[in-house]
């Protein structure tokens, strides 16, 4: 699993730490609802592919009593065009404005 981590320093760190047997979640939280423990264990999976998405987590039996489809807002996916401002040109423009501000001297 560690080999899938892209950051070399993180990979090296994880490769060097001492391995310990996992502590069961139920042992850490002995009075917790078993459904909560099941969901927590899934959400804390080391491999991101094993973790539930937000939608899957909210559909978990632990939240069944809170679910009310009539109350839940619905929306459409956000267009990628909404995030065009994150492209490199804006970062370059902001950097230039910061340089100008730092160089500004009113006296």
Secondary structure, 3 states (H helix, E strand, C coil): CHHHCCCHHHHHHHHHCCCCCCCCHHHHCCCCCHHHHHHHHHHCCCCHHHCCCHHHHHCCHHHHHHCCCCCCCCCCCCCHHHHHHHCHHHHHHHHHHHHHHHHCCCC
